[in-house]
Amino acid sequence: MSEDDRLRQQRIKKRDALIELGIDPYGGRFADVQSTTSIRAVGDGLNIGVGERSETRARVAGRIMLLRMMGKLAFVTIHDERGKLQLGLSRQDLGEQWAILKQLDLGDIIGADGVVGRTKTGELTLWCDKLTVLAKSSVPPPEKWHGLTDVDLRYRRRYVDLFANPGVRNVFRMRSAIIQAIRHCLVSEGYCEVDTPVLQPMYGGAAARPFTTYHNTLDMKLFLRISPELYLKRLLVGGMERVFEISRNFRNEGISTKHNPEFTMVELYEAYADYTVMMHRVEQMVSAAYDAVGRENILARAATEGERAEGDDKPDRAALFEEMVAKINGGRLALVWGDKLLDFTPPWPRLRYADLLKEYAGVSMDDDAAVRKKADKLGIAHAKKDDAVVVNDVFEATVERHLIQPSFVMDYPAAICPLTRRHPDDPSIALRFEAFAAGMELGNAYTELNDPAVQAENLGRKVAGEGDETMAVMDEDFITALEYGMPPAGGLGVGIDRLVMLLTDSPSIRDVILFPLQRPVRTSSVDTAPAAAGKDV
């Protein structure tokens, strides 16, 4: 028998012992629970001396993270969602329930009633006179509560990761706050939140390979959406002038630190606007998201991480935090992500695609021969690709990694932007921008094309080199909608997961998705094969 099996059997015996005592090891409703933080706040407001107890009663529930038996006295530390609290238990106070205590283990979830007091060492403690077993844990938690160290296992067993690593819970609380801030920002600007189909008879709106499924009753193939774009534009036709959706999208592509096949975006459309208005919307939403994380939280993290960096002999990272604090105190929206100091303060720089290509690749966007020669030097296959596709391949290989500070890259090659209005002075240029930070694409926006004839022509044109990952997918009903008249508009999509990565200093997209997609475990050990590269979301 393995050590894990032995420990499991011990816990099962304790579960059975609880049943023999007439105790349900999996509890039931436990009403009127107070959080550990609220009890601490109450205790701090009471004039309780060392070794004294108050008359203030409280009820708490949480998972056991520390259990010390000391003869006829025991101390238990429990964790709830917000913090921890010490429980004091004595044989005298518990009476017959003292037998329950002997059947408890680390990881069990219990409820406790008692009075607030302090120990002889001054520790705020709930002195308990009643215990309630709420869930017996059959599996030991991570050893010594140091948390899961196997990164792959953390993602597979997120339920353990969350209770073993409180910092992980905080990331997902911040994610929730960020999404709520974005929603409030848009609603306050007159946008209406809507829902569009996840199952679509025709995918479109992005350059991506879809997941396919089948509806038995209708006898038809369907696609999980890669983007809500074409449905949101239909709403513009219908007279809804400002709409947005916080949507789950699905792209049948690779997995990496920046890519997950299922991801979250906020996508919005505004009638009578253009891509310059969308730049302002990005700045508004990111500023709101930064405020939701909170300058106080960012500064507190800076203090902790800065001290740790100095202790780990990482002066460069410690210096980044010092500079970040100076910027924040100066009113800037600054934070550290990895080894980079980012400043999200509006306005962000507006950079032109052609200028960046010239600066970092040394070629002109209009010089096809020079671009292909550069592609050869970079090892980019290009023989059967459209010129614009090769230009963008070279751009991605040479420019994007330099886009560290939040910025907008404007005016992409029109041939790879079939849903975008073209520049009035140069039809080879699309009125499109992408938002970048830390070398990652955060968002994509257009001045939307609303001419049905041009749109039909663009969607019917195959661009060599794009393969299956193309936006040129013909949707006849969308063209019909445009024929009724869609107002001039600006449209935008921002990747929520990547934004949360940056605002929470998380190195991987899987750190900010509760249950990221992973390969199945093929043996008794966790499969840790390297992830495949993926396309930008």
MILUM-548943 format. One record per atom (N, C-alpha, C): x, y, z; residue in one letter. Coordinates in steps of 0.1 Angstrom, whole numbers, plus 5000, padded with zeros to 4 digits. Each point is the difference from the previous one (the first is absolute). Example, Ala and Ser with C-alpha at 12.3 -4.5 7.8 and 13.67 -1.06 7.14 Angstrom:
MILUM-548943
513249435078A499150125000A500950125000A499650114993S500950115000S499250115008S
END
This chain:
MILUM-548943
500849885000M499250125000M500950135000M499750094991S500750125000S499750095012S500950105002E499850095011E498750084998E499750044988D498750074998D498849915003D500149884996D498949905003D499849985015D501249995007R499949985014R499450125007R500450124996L499450125006L498550014997L499649964988R498650014996R499249905009R500649885002Q499249905009Q499950055014Q501050075005Q499950065014Q498950105001Q499950084989R498950105000R498649944999R499949894992I498749944998I499649935014I501049955007K499749945013K499450115010K500650124999K499550115008K498650044996K499850004987R498650034995R499049905006R500449874999D499149905006D499850025015D501050045006A499950035015A499050115003A500150104991L499050115002L498649954998L499849914990I498649954998I499649925012I500949925006E499749925012E499650095012E500550135000L499750095010L498750074998L499449974988G498750064996G500250144994G501250024995I500450134993I500049974985I499250094993D500150004985D501350064996D500949924993P501450064997P499950104988P498850024994Y499950094989Y499050115003Y499650015012G499350125005G498750034992G499750135001G498850054993G500050165001G498850065000R500050145000R500650055013R500850114999F500650065012F499950154998F498950055006A499650144997A500750105009A499950124996D500550125008D501449995003D500849954990V501550005002V500650134998V500950045009Q500850124999Q501349974994Q500550104992S501449974994S501050025010S501249944998T501150015009T500450155001T500050074989T500450145001T499050095008T498749974999S499050075008S500249975015S500349885003I500249965014I501350075006I501050004991R501250075004R499750155003R499250064991A499750145002A499250035013A499149915003V499250015012V501049985012V500949904999G500949985011G501050125003G500450064989D500950115001D499350125006D498750014999G499250115006G499749985014G500249885005L499749975014L501250025009L499850035012N501150025009N500249875008N500749914992I500249865006I501550005004I500249975013G501449985005G500649874996G501349995002V500749874997V499549905009V499649884994G499549895008G498550015004G499350114995E498750025004E499049964989E498749985004R498949984991R499050105001R499450044989S498950105000S498749925001S498850085000E498749935000E499450004986E500850054990T499650014986T500149864994T498849964995R500049874993R500250014985R500549904994A500250004985A499949864995A499749994987R499949874993R500850014987R500949904998V500950004989V500049864994V500550004987A500149874993A501250014991A500749894998G501250004991G500749875000G501150004993R500849874998R501150005010R500349895007I501149995009I501350004993I500850105004M501450004995M501149975010M499650015013L501049975010L499249945012L500549895006L499349945011L501149955010L499950065012R501049965011R499249955012R500349885004M499449945012M501050025011M499550055011M500850025012M499349955012M499949865001G499349945011G498550035000G499550075010K498650045001K499750134993K500950054992L499950134993L500449984985L499450064991A500450004986A499850134994A500950034990F499950124992F499949964985F499050064993V499749974986V500050134993V500750014989T500050114991T499249974988T498950074997I499249984988I500250114990I499849974987H500050094989H498650014995H499550124997D498850024992D500550084987D499150054993E500350064987E500950125002E499950085011R500650125002R501350005009R500149905009G501150005009G500049885009G500650025012K500149895009K499750045014K499749915009L499750035014L500349885008L500550025012Q500449905009Q498749965009Q499849875002L499049955009L500649945012L499550035011G500549945013G498949905004G500449885003L499149895004L500549935013L499149995009S500449935013S499049895002S500549895007R499149895003R498950055009R500350095009Q499050055009Q498950074993Q500350094990D499050074993D499249924990D500649904994L499449924990L499249885006L500449955011G499349895006G500049884991G498949944997E499949884992E500550024986E500050134995Q500550024987Q501549994998Q500749995012W501549994999W500449874992W499149905000A500249884992A500150034985A499250104996I500050044986I501450054995I500650085009L501350064997L501149904996L499949885007K501049904998K499949934986K498850034993Q499849944987Q500250104989Q500650125003L500250104990L501449994995L500250054987D501350004993D500150144993D501350024996L500250124991L499249984988L499450114995G499250004988G498549985003G499649965012D498649985003D499450145001D498750014996I499250135002I499149995012I500150095009I499250005012I499450135002I498950005009G499450125005G500350015015G500050125005A500350025014A499250115006A499549995012D499350105008D500850035012D500150125005G500750035012G500150155003G500850045009V500250145004V501450044996V500150134997V501250064995V500950035012V501349974999G500950035011G501450004995G501050005009R501449994996R500749905009R501049944994T500849905007T501050075009T500849935008K501050055008K501150074992K500149974988T501050074991T499450114993T498750035002G499450124994G499349974986G500049874996E499449974987E498550005001E499350084991L498650004999L499549864997L499049955008T499649865000T498549995002T499349914993L498649975003L500049885009L499750025013W499949895009W498749924998W500149884995C498849934995C499449925011C498650005000D499349905008D499149914992D500150024986K499249914992K500849984986K500149874996L500649974987L499049944991L500150034987T499149934990T500949964989T499949874997V500849944988V499250034988V500650074990L499350044988L500549924987L501249955000A500549924989A501349935005A500049875000K501249925004K500849984987K501350045001S500949984988S500749875001S499849924989S500649874998S501450004995S500450114995V501350024993V500850105008V501349985004P500750105007P500350124991P500050125005P500450124992P501550004997P500450094992P501550014997P500850005013P501149935001E500849995012E500450145006E499750015012K500450125008K499450134995K499049984991W499350124995W500950094993W501049954994H500950084991H499450024986H498949944998G499350014987G500649904990G499349994989L500449924989L501250064993L501049924997T501250064994T500149954985T499349894997D500049964986D499050084992D500550094991V499150094993V498949944993V500349894993D499049934992D498949945009D500449955012L499049945009L499250115006L500550125002R499350115005R498850034991R500250004987Y498950034991Y499049894999Y500549875001R499149895000R499149995012R500650035011R499350005013R499850145006R499450084992R499850145004R499350015014R499149915002Y499350005013Y500949995012Y501249934998V501049995011V500850135000V500450044988D500850124998D499450125007D498750014999L499350125005L500050005015L499849885007F500050015015F501449995005F501049944993A501349995005A500950124997A499650084990N500850124997N499050125000N499950075011P499150125001P500250104989P501350024996G500350104989G499349974987G499749874998V499349964988V498550055001V499449985011R498650055002R500050154997R501050075005N500050144998N500050044986N500849934991V500150024986V498650004994V499249905004F498749984994F499050095005F500250055013R499150115004R500350134992R501350024998M500350124992M499549984985M500049884995R499549984987R498550044999R499349965011S498550035000S499950155001S500850075008A499950155002A500350074987A501049954992I500450064988I498849994990I499449884999I498849984991I498950105003I499750005013Q498950095005Q500350154997Q501350045001A500450144997A499850034985A500449904992I499850024985I498650014997I499249925006R498550004997R499450145005R500450045011H499550135005H500450114992H501350004995C500550104992C499250024987C499749894993L499350004988L498550045002L499449955010V498650035003V499950155003V501050065007S499950145003S500250094988S500549944989E500250074987E498849974991E498949945005G498849984992G500049884992G500949905003Y499949874993Y499049915006Y499549914992C499049905004C500749865000C500049935011E500649874999E499049904994E500549914991V499249914993V500649865000V499349904995D500449874998D499849964986D501049944994T499949954986T500349855000T499749934989P500149855000P501449955002P500249905008V501249935001V500149894990V498949934997L499949914989L499550074988L500950004989Q499750084988Q500049914988Q499150024991P500049924987P501250044991P500550125002M501150054992M500950085009M501349965002Y500950075008Y500650124992Y500550105007G500650124994G500450105010G500650114995G500350115008G501550005005G500749894997A501449995004A500749904991A501350015001A500949914992A500349885009A499249895000A500249895009A499349884995A500549895005R499449874997R499049965010R498749974996P499049985010P499949855005P499349995011F499649865005F498649984993F499849884996T498849964993T499249905009T498750014999T499149915007T498849974991T499149925005Y498849964992Y498850005008Y498950064994H498750005006H499149894994H499749905008N499349884995N498650034995N499250085007T498650034996T500050074987T500850104998L500050084988L500949944989L500749905003D500849934991D501050104993D500750075008M500950104994M501350025009M501150034992K501250035007K500050145005K500650025012L500050135007L501550025004L500350135003F501350045005F499950075013F501049975009L500150095012L500650134995L499550115004R500450134995R501450035002R500750064990I501350055002I500050155003I498850064998S499850145003S498550034999S499550105008P498650044999P499850114990P501150044992E500050124992E498850024991E499849904992L499050014989L498650015006L499749945011Y498750015007Y499850145006Y501150055006L499950135007L499850114989L500649984988K499750104990K498649994995K499449895000R498649994996R499150085009R500550015013L499250095010L500150144996L501250054995L500150134995L499050034989L499849904991V499050014989V498650025006V499849935011G498750005007G499750135008G501050095001G499750125007G500650015014G500749895004M500650015013M501450064998M500250125004E501150084996E501349985008E499949955012R501249975008R499749875007R500849904996V499849865006V501349955003V500049915011F501249925003F499649875005F501049915000E499849865005E501349965006E499949955012I501249935007I499849854997I500749954990S499749874994S501149905002S499649875001R500949894999R500149974985R501349994995N500249974986N500949875000N500049934988F500649874999F500849994987F501349985001R500849994988R500849875001R499949924989N500649875000N501550014996N500850055009E501450034997E500949955012E501250055000G501049955010G499850065014G500749945009I500050055014I501450055004I500150115006S501250065005S499850095012S501050075004T499850095012T499150114996T499850034987K499150114996K498749954993K499949874998H498849954993H499349895007H498750005000N499249895005N498849994990N499749884996P498949984990P498750075003P499750005013E498850075005E500550135008E499550114996F500550125006F498850115001F500350115007T498950105002T500550134993T499050064994M500250134994M498950095003M500350135000V498950105000V500050064986V498949994993E499950054986E498950115000E500250114993L499050115000L500050074987L498850064997Y499850074988Y499350135003Y500450114993E499450135002E499750064987E498750034998A499650074988A500550144999A500450044988Y500450144997Y501450035006Y500749895004A501450025005A501049944990A501250005003D501149944992D501149955009D501149964994Y501049935008Y500750095010Y500050134997T500650105010T499150005013T498749994998V499150005012V500349875008V500349894993M500349875006M501350015008M500950084996M501350015008M499650065013M499150105000H499650065013H499349905008H499249924994R499249905008R501049905007R501149964993V501049915006V500650075012V500450124998E500650085012E499050015011E498850024997Q499050015011Q499849875008Q499949894992M499849875006M501249955008M501250024995V501249965007V500250085012V499750135000S500250095011S499049955011S498849974996A499049955010A500449875006A500649914992A500549875005A501150025010A500950094996Y501150035009Y499550055014Y499050094999D499450055013D499349895008D499549904993A499349895006A501049925008A501249984995V501049935007V500450085012V500150134999G500350095011G501450035002G500350135000R501350055003R500649955013R499149995010E500449955013E500549864999E499349924993N500449864998N501349994992N500150084990I501350004992I501250045008I499850115008L501050045009L500449905011L499049935005A500249905010A500849884994A499649974988R500849894993R501450054997R500250124997A501350054997A500949995012A499450045012A500849995012A500549865003A499049904999T500449865002T500949954990T499750024987E500949944990E501350074999E500050135003G501350085000G500949945011G499549985012E500849945011E500549864996E499149924994R500449874996R501150004989R499950094991A501050014989A501350045006A500050095009E501350045007E500649885007E499149925007G500549895007G500549894991G499449994988D500449894991D501250054991D500550125004D501150064992D499650024986D498950074998K499550044987K499950155000K501150075000P499950155001P499250064988P500149944988D499350064989D498550015002D499449885005R498650005003R499650095011R500850005011A499850095011A499950154995A501050034991A500050144995A498850034992A499449904993L498850024992L498950045009L499849935012F499050035009F500250145006F501250045002E500250135006E499650114989E500349984988E499650094989E498550004999E499449885001M498650004999M499350085010M500449985013V499550085011V500150154997V501150044995A500250144997A499050054990A499849924990K499150044989K498550005006K499749915008I498650005005I499850125009I501050035008N499950125009N499950124992N500550004987G499950114991G498750004992G499149915003G498750004993G500049914988G501049924997R500049924989R499449865002R499549944990L499449865001L501149904997L500949985009A501249924998A499849875007A500749894995L500149885007L501149914994L500549915008V501049914995V499449874995V500549954989W499649874995W501349934996W500349905008G501349924997G501150105002G500850014990D501250095000D499850134993D498750044999K499650124992K499250095009K500350134999L499250105006L499150074989L498749985002L499050054990L499350125006L499750094991D499350135003D498750014991D498849985006F498850004993F499350135000F500750115004T499450135001T499650054986T498750044997P499750064988P500650144998P500250044988P499749934987P501249914997P499749884994W501049914995W500650054987W501349974997P500650044987P499249944989P499850074989R499549964987R501149984991R500349874996L501149974991L499549944987L500750034989R499549954987R500749884996R499349904995Y500449874996Y501250014991Y499950094990A501150014989A501350055007A499850105009D501250065006D500749895009D499349925007L500649905009L500749894992L499449974988L500649904992L501350054994L500050124997K501250064995K501150015010K499650035013E500950025011E500749875004E499249895001Y500549885006Y500349894990Y499450014988A500349904990A500950054989A500050144999G500950064990G499449994986G498749984999V499449994987V498750094999V499750044988S498850074998S498849914997S498950035006M498849924998M499649994985M500450094992D499650004986D501049934991D501249975006D501049934992D499949855002D499249944991D499849855002D501249924999D500950044990A501349924999A500850015012A500250125006A500850015012A499349935012A498750005001V499349935010V500349854999V499949944988R500249864998R501549965003R500950094997K501449985003K500249995015K499350095007K500150005014K499449885006K498949954994A499449885005A501049884998A500750004989D501049894998D501050005012D500550125003K501050015011K499449965013K498750015002L499449965013L499649865000L500149934988G499649864999G498549994999G499350104995I498550004998I499749954986I499349894999A499649954987A499050094994A500150034987H499150114994H499749974986H500549894994A499849994985A498650004996A499149955008K498649994995K499050095008K500650115005K499350095008K499750134993K498950075003D499750134995D501050105006D500350114993D501050095005D499750065013D498750035003A499650065012A500249905012A499849874997V500249905011V501449995003V500950014990V501550005003V500450125008V499450114996V500350135008V499749985014V498849945003N499649995014N500849895007N500449904993D500949905006D501350065005D500550094991V501350065004V499850105011V498850075000F499750095011F499949935013F499349895001E499949925012E501449955005E500849974991A501349945003A501050115005A499950124995T501050105003T499550115009T498750035000V499650125007V499349985013V499149905001E499149995011E500849985013E501149945001R500749985012R500550135006R500150104991H500550135005H498950095005H498849964999L498850085004L499749985015L500950055009I499949975014I499050095007I500150134998Q499150095006Q498750004993Q498950015008P498650014993P500050104989P499649954988S500050094988S499049944990S499650094990F499249964989F500849994987F499949894993V500649994987V498950024990V500250104991M498950044991M500349974985M498949984993D500150004985D500749874995D499349895000Y500549874996Y499849994985Y500749904994P499849974985P498549964998P499450064991A498549984997A499749864996A500949934993A499749874995A499749905010A500550025013I499849905011I498950055009I499350114996C498950065008C498750014992C499449894997P498850004991P498850075006P499950015013L498850065007L500250155003L501150064995T500450135004T499950104989T499550125003R500050114990R501450044997R500350034987R501350044996R500350155002R501250045000H500450145002H499650074987H499450125002P499550074988P501150054991P501250025005D501150054992D500949884995D499849885005D500949894996D499249875002D499449954990P499249885001P500749875004P501450014999S500749885004S500249995016S499550115007I500150005014I498649995006I499849925011A498849985007A500050095012A498850065003L499950085013L499849905011L501149945004R500049905011R501150035009R499849975013F501150005009F500049885009F501249975005E500149905011E500650065012E499549975012A500650055012A501049905005A501250055004F501049915005F500550055014F500549905008A500750035012A500849885004A501350025004A500949895004A500249904988A500050064988G500249914988G498849914996G498950025007M498849924997M498950094994M499249944991E498850074995E498949995011E499550125003L498950005010L498650024993L500050074989G498850034993G500150034986G498949994993N500050024985N498750084997N500250114992A498850094997A500150044986A498850044994Y499850054987Y499150124999Y500250084990T498950084995T499349904990T498749975004E499349894994E499650024985E500149904992L499650014987L498549974999L499250094994N498649995000N499450004986N500949994990D499550004986D499849854996D498849954998P499749864998P500749944987P500150084990A500649954987A501549985003A500750105006V501449985003V500249895010V499149995010Q500249895010Q499849864993Q499149994992A499849874993A501249974991A500650104993E501249974992E501149965009E500250075012N501149965008N499949865006N498849965004L499849875006L500149894989L499850044988G500149904990G501449984994G500950095005R501449994995R500949925009R500649904995K500949915008K501450075000K500550025012V501450055001V501049895001V500949994991A500949895000A500950005012A500149895007G500949995011G499350005014G498750045000E499350005012E499449865004E499949914990G499549875003G498650005006G499749915010D498750005006D499850125010D501150065004E499950115010E499850134993E498850034995T499750124992T498750065005T499950134998M498850075003M499150004988M500549964988A499350004988A499049884999A499049995008V499149905000V498650064997V499449954989M498850074994M498849975009M499450105005D498749995008D499050084992D499149934993E499150074991E499050085008E499649955012D499050075008D500650135005D501350005003F500650125005F500050114988F500349954988I499950094989I498650064998I499049915002T498650054999T499850115010T500549975013A499850105010A500650144996A501249994994L500750134996L499250074989L499349924992E499250064989E498850085006E499649975012Y498950085006Y500650145005Y501350005001G500750125005G500550005014G501349995001M500750005014M500750145001M499750075011P500750135001P501549995000P500750114996P501550005003P500249975014P501149925003A500249965014A501449975003A500450005013G501249955004G499849875008G500949914999G499849875007G501349965007G499949935011L501249975008L499849875007L501149925001G500149885009G501250015009G499949975012V501150005010V500049875007V501249945001G500149875006G500150025015G499049955007I499950015015I501149935007I500349874995D500949925007D501450065000D500450064989R501350064999R500150135008R498950075000L500050125009L500149965014L499349905005V500149955014V501549965003V500649934990M501449965002M500850125004M499950104992L500950125002L499750075013L498750015004L499650085011L500249925013L500249874999T500349915012T501449955001T500850044990D501449955000D500149854999D499149954991S500049854998S500749974987S501049905000P500849974988P499349924989P498949935004S499449924990S498550025000S499449984988I498550024999I499349895008I500749895002R499349895009R500050045014R500850105004D499950055014D498750085003D499450054989V498850095002V498749934994V500149884996I498849924996I499849895010I498949995006L499849915011L500349854996L499549964988F500249864996F500450004985F501350034998P500550004986P500149864994P499850004987L500149874993L501449945001L500049875003Q501349935001Q499949864993Q501249944997R500049874995R499549905011R499449894996P499649905010P501249945006P499949955013V501149935006V500049864995V501149964994R500149874993R500649895009R500750045011T500649915009T499650045014T500649945010S499750035014S500650145003S501050044993S500750135002S499350104991S500150135004V499450104992V500850024987V499250014989D500650034987D500550144999D501350024999T500650145000T500650034986T499549944989A500550024987A499950154997A501050064992P499950144997P498850044992P499550125002A498950054993A500450044986A499049984991A500250054986A499950154999A500650064990A499950144998A498650034995A499550125002G498750034996G499950144993G498850034994K499850134994K499550105010K500250124997D499550115009D498550005001D499550035012V498550015002V499650144996V
END
